[in-house]
């Protein structure tokens, strides 16, 4: 789940509810901060919302959560210590 900081996207989500979306950047490539650098074939993208030049907030932190376990797959902009503040079980040796 991604939670955007963009007011435009937050307003869109309030009207639409959760959306299944993908990054415009391919896996392993840096974030796309300017939509003029997006390379797509016509059928790859349903729409692009342009709100100007973006700033990078760092890589996403990726967490896998199931009924029985929580695991950090990639530590990014939100550190393991920050996650531990709201999910203490993440830092316990039993997880």
N, CA and C of each residue as an Amber inpcrd file, in Angstrom:
protein
   285
   0.8410000  -1.1540000   0.0000000   0.0000000   0.0000000   0.0000000
   0.8980000   1.2320000   0.0000000   0.6080000   2.1260000  -0.8760000
   1.3280000   3.3920000  -0.9200000   0.3900000   4.4960000  -0.4660000
   0.9150000   5.4200000   0.3030000   0.1250000   6.5660000   0.7420000
   0.8150000   7.8110000   0.2060000   0.2420000   8.4340000  -0.8160000
   0.8900000   9.5900000  -1.4270000   0.7920000  10.8190000  -0.5380000
   1.7060000  11.7600000  -0.7600000   1.6340000  13.0310000  -0.0530000
   1.0220000  14.1160000  -0.9370000   0.8220000  13.8080000  -2.2030000
   0.2560000  14.7660000  -3.1510000  -1.2050000  15.0550000  -2.8060000
  -1.5360000  16.3430000  -2.6400000  -2.9210000  16.7190000  -2.3450000
  -3.8640000  16.2800000  -3.4600000  -3.4040000  16.3840000  -4.7130000
  -4.2240000  15.9530000  -5.8450000  -4.5490000  14.4650000  -5.7290000
  -3.5370000  13.6320000  -5.4730000  -3.7750000  12.1910000  -5.3780000
  -4.6150000  11.8300000  -4.1650000  -4.4100000  12.5110000  -3.0500000
  -5.2280000  12.2540000  -1.8650000  -6.6930000  12.5830000  -2.1440000
  -6.9520000  13.6770000  -2.8600000  -8.3250000  14.0420000  -3.2190000
  -8.9200000  12.9950000  -4.1640000  -8.1340000  12.5340000  -5.1220000
  -8.5880000  11.4930000  -6.0430000  -8.9450000  10.2140000  -5.2830000
  -8.0950000   9.8190000  -4.3390000  -8.3460000   8.6060000  -3.5580000
  -9.5700000   8.7460000  -2.6560000  -9.8300000   9.9450000  -2.1500000
 -11.0320000  10.1470000  -1.3390000 -12.2880000   9.8920000  -2.1750000
 -12.2310000  10.2280000  -3.4520000 -13.3850000  10.0200000  -4.3340000
 -13.4500000   8.5930000  -4.8720000 -12.2910000   7.9970000  -5.1580000
 -12.2760000   6.6910000  -5.8190000 -12.1850000   5.5160000  -4.8540000
 -11.5820000   5.7400000  -3.6910000 -11.2320000   4.6170000  -2.8240000
  -9.8690000   4.0990000  -3.2660000  -9.4070000   3.0010000  -2.6690000
  -8.0730000   2.4670000  -3.0040000  -7.9400000   2.1470000  -4.4900000
  -6.7560000   2.3760000  -5.0340000  -6.4710000   2.0830000  -6.4410000
  -5.2840000   1.1360000  -6.5400000  -5.3680000   0.1920000  -7.4490000
  -4.2250000  -0.6760000  -7.7520000  -3.4360000   0.0080000  -8.8610000
  -2.2350000   0.4560000  -8.5470000  -1.4210000   1.1840000  -9.5150000
   0.0050000   0.6590000  -9.4960000   0.7620000   1.0430000 -10.4760000
   2.1760000   0.6650000 -10.5480000   3.0050000   1.9180000 -10.7440000
   4.2680000   1.8100000 -10.4200000   5.1860000   2.9170000 -10.6430000
   5.4510000   3.0600000 -12.1380000   5.6980000   4.2790000 -12.5730000
   6.0840000   4.4920000 -13.9700000   7.5150000   4.0320000 -14.2140000
   8.3080000   3.9510000 -13.1470000   9.6930000   3.4890000 -13.2730000
   9.7140000   1.9650000 -13.2770000  10.5830000   1.4030000 -14.0750000
  10.7500000  -0.0470000 -14.0840000  11.5240000  -0.4690000 -12.8320000
  11.3050000  -1.6950000 -12.4110000  11.9780000  -2.2200000 -11.2120000
  13.4780000  -2.0230000 -11.3240000  14.0700000  -1.5030000 -10.2470000
  15.5120000  -1.2960000 -10.1980000  15.9810000   0.0250000 -10.7810000
  15.0770000   0.7700000 -11.4300000  15.4460000   2.0630000 -11.9990000
  15.0710000   3.1820000 -11.0300000  15.7190000   4.3340000 -11.1380000
  15.3820000   5.4520000 -10.2410000  13.9590000   5.9510000 -10.4860000
  13.4150000   6.6270000  -9.4820000  12.0680000   7.1890000  -9.5880000
  11.9970000   8.1920000 -10.7310000  10.8480000   8.2510000 -11.3640000
  10.6170000   9.2390000 -12.4200000  10.0240000  10.4790000 -11.7720000
  10.7260000  11.5880000 -11.8780000  10.3060000  12.8260000 -11.2320000
   9.7180000  13.8400000 -12.2040000   9.8230000  13.5620000 -13.4980000
   9.3040000  14.4630000 -14.5260000   8.6080000  13.6050000 -15.5700000
   7.3180000  13.8460000 -15.7970000   6.5800000  12.9540000 -16.6910000
   7.0670000  12.9910000 -18.1380000   7.8590000  13.9710000 -18.5110000
   8.3810000  14.0040000 -19.8780000   9.4380000  12.9180000 -20.1090000
   9.9080000  12.2850000 -19.0380000  10.9130000  11.2300000 -19.1900000
  10.2950000   9.8260000 -19.1820000   8.9600000   9.7390000 -19.0760000
   8.2980000   8.4310000 -19.0690000   8.3250000   7.8530000 -20.4730000
   8.7830000   6.6190000 -20.5830000   8.8260000   5.9290000 -21.8700000
   7.8120000   4.7920000 -21.8180000   6.7310000   4.9220000 -22.6030000
   5.6950000   3.8990000 -22.6290000   5.2230000   3.6530000 -24.0450000
   4.6660000   2.4700000 -24.2420000   3.9370000   2.1940000 -25.4770000
   2.4990000   2.6140000 -25.2040000   1.7560000   2.9300000 -26.2200000
   0.4050000   3.4570000 -26.0660000  -0.5110000   2.6300000 -25.1900000
  -0.3550000   1.3130000 -25.1760000  -1.2660000   0.4550000 -24.4200000
  -0.7790000   0.1830000 -22.9980000   0.3840000   0.6980000 -22.6150000
   0.9300000   0.4530000 -21.2770000   0.2990000   1.3170000 -20.1960000
  -0.2180000   2.4740000 -20.5620000  -0.6470000   3.4610000 -19.5690000
  -2.0710000   3.9060000 -19.8760000  -2.9050000   3.9380000 -18.8450000
  -4.2730000   4.4180000 -19.0030000  -4.3710000   5.9250000 -18.8160000
  -3.4670000   6.5030000 -18.0430000  -3.5040000   7.9440000 -17.8400000
  -2.2910000   8.4260000 -17.0830000  -1.9220000   9.6660000 -17.3190000
  -0.8280000  10.3110000 -16.5910000  -1.3590000  11.6390000 -16.0760000
  -1.2550000  11.8580000 -14.7770000  -1.6470000  13.1250000 -14.1720000
  -0.3870000  13.9380000 -13.9640000  -0.3580000  15.1160000 -14.5440000
   0.8240000  15.9640000 -14.4480000   0.5920000  17.0640000 -13.4310000
   1.3730000  17.0650000 -12.3700000   1.2560000  18.1100000 -11.3490000
   2.5680000  18.8680000 -11.1940000   3.4050000  18.8020000 -12.2280000
   4.6750000  19.5140000 -12.1940000   5.8290000  18.6220000 -11.7860000
   6.9880000  19.2240000 -11.7010000   8.2100000  18.5040000 -11.3230000
   8.0720000  17.9680000  -9.8980000   8.4040000  16.7090000  -9.7000000
   8.3320000  16.0940000  -8.3790000   9.6880000  16.1370000  -7.6950000
   9.6810000  15.9910000  -6.3910000  10.9240000  15.8440000  -5.6420000
  10.9730000  14.4300000  -5.0910000  12.1450000  13.8880000  -4.9950000
  12.3060000  12.5250000  -4.5020000  12.1860000  12.5030000  -2.9880000
  11.4400000  11.5410000  -2.4930000  11.3470000  11.3650000  -1.0410000
  12.1140000  10.1190000  -0.6180000  12.9360000   9.5960000  -1.5130000
  13.7070000   8.3950000  -1.2110000  12.9670000   7.1420000  -1.6180000
  13.6510000   6.0510000  -1.5330000  13.0600000   4.7640000  -1.9100000
  11.9680000   4.3740000  -0.9230000  10.9990000   3.6360000  -1.4050000
   9.9250000   3.1420000  -0.5400000  10.4460000   2.0520000   0.3770000
   9.8960000   2.0160000   1.5690000  10.1400000   0.8920000   2.4660000
   9.0990000  -0.1650000   2.1200000   9.5410000  -1.3870000   1.9370000
   8.6360000  -2.4670000   1.5460000   8.5340000  -3.4610000   2.6880000
   7.2960000  -3.7240000   3.1160000   7.0410000  -4.6340000   4.2300000
   6.0920000  -5.7240000   3.7610000   6.4200000  -6.9630000   4.0960000
   5.5240000  -8.0880000   3.8320000   4.8380000  -8.4400000   5.1400000
   3.5120000  -8.3740000   5.1460000   2.7470000  -8.6880000   6.3600000
   1.7320000  -9.7670000   6.0550000   1.7770000 -10.8410000   6.8240000
   0.8000000 -11.9140000   6.7120000   0.1140000 -12.0700000   8.0600000
  -0.7490000 -13.0580000   8.1810000  -1.4230000 -13.2920000   9.4590000
  -0.4450000 -13.6930000  10.5520000   0.6950000 -14.2710000  10.1690000
   1.6150000 -14.8080000  11.1760000   2.9690000 -14.1220000  11.2370000
   3.2770000 -13.2310000  10.2880000   4.6050000 -12.6130000  10.3190000
   4.6160000 -11.2380000   9.6630000   5.6070000 -10.4560000  10.0640000
   5.8790000  -9.1490000   9.4600000   7.3690000  -9.1240000   9.1590000
   7.7080000  -8.7950000   7.9090000   9.1130000  -8.7950000   7.5040000
   9.4010000  -7.5800000   6.6370000  10.4820000  -6.8750000   6.9380000
  10.9060000  -5.7550000   6.0990000  11.6970000  -6.3300000   4.9320000
  11.1960000  -6.1270000   3.7220000  11.8690000  -6.6250000   2.5270000
  12.8940000  -5.6230000   2.0110000  12.5900000  -4.3200000   2.1800000
  13.5260000  -3.2760000   1.7720000  13.3350000  -2.0770000   2.6850000
  14.4190000  -1.6550000   3.3140000  14.3650000  -0.4580000   4.1430000
  14.6110000   0.7440000   3.2540000  13.6940000   1.6930000   3.3200000
  13.8020000   2.8860000   2.4800000  13.6470000   4.1330000   3.3110000
  12.7780000   5.0370000   2.8580000  12.6030000   6.3360000   3.5130000
  12.1240000   6.1920000   4.9570000  11.3500000   5.1650000   5.2500000
  10.9270000   4.8930000   6.6310000  11.8570000   3.8150000   7.1760000
  12.5950000   4.1590000   8.2210000  13.6170000   3.2500000   8.7580000
  12.9950000   2.1210000   9.5760000  13.7770000   1.0940000   9.8110000
  13.3640000  -0.0170000  10.6570000  13.0290000   0.4870000  12.0650000
  13.8150000   1.4340000  12.5710000  13.5540000   2.0030000  13.8990000
  12.2050000   2.7220000  13.9330000  11.8830000   3.4670000  12.8750000
  10.5950000   4.1650000  12.8170000   9.4450000   3.1640000  12.7640000
   9.6090000   2.1050000  11.9870000   8.5820000   1.0650000  11.9280000
   8.4090000   0.4120000  13.2960000   9.5250000   0.1950000  13.9950000
   9.4890000  -0.4230000  15.3140000   8.7200000   0.3960000  16.3300000
   8.6460000   1.7210000  16.1260000   7.8830000   2.5770000  17.0360000
   6.3880000   2.2810000  16.9690000   5.8980000   1.8960000  15.8020000
   4.4690000   1.6090000  15.6500000   4.1790000   0.1060000  15.5710000
   5.2070000  -0.6870000  15.2910000   5.0830000  -2.1490000  15.2410000
   6.2090000  -2.7830000  16.0340000   6.1460000  -2.7220000  17.3770000
   7.2410000  -3.2450000  18.1900000   7.5610000  -4.7150000  17.8930000
   6.5510000  -5.4850000  17.4920000   6.7730000  -6.9060000  17.1910000
   7.7150000  -7.1000000  16.0030000   7.8630000  -6.0730000  15.1700000
   8.7700000  -6.1420000  14.0400000  10.2230000  -6.2610000  14.4980000
  10.5290000  -5.6520000  15.6410000  11.9000000  -5.6530000  16.1630000
  12.1720000  -6.8230000  17.1120000  11.1330000  -7.5680000  17.4750000
  11.3560000  -8.6940000  18.3930000  12.0220000  -9.8340000  17.6430000
  12.7530000 -10.6390000  18.3680000  13.4760000 -11.7560000  17.7490000
  12.5510000 -12.8960000  17.3500000  11.2840000 -12.8620000  17.7970000
  10.3540000 -13.9360000  17.4680000   9.7180000 -13.7470000  16.0980000
   9.8340000 -12.5640000  15.4640000   9.1700000 -12.3510000  14.1750000
   9.9650000 -12.9410000  13.0510000
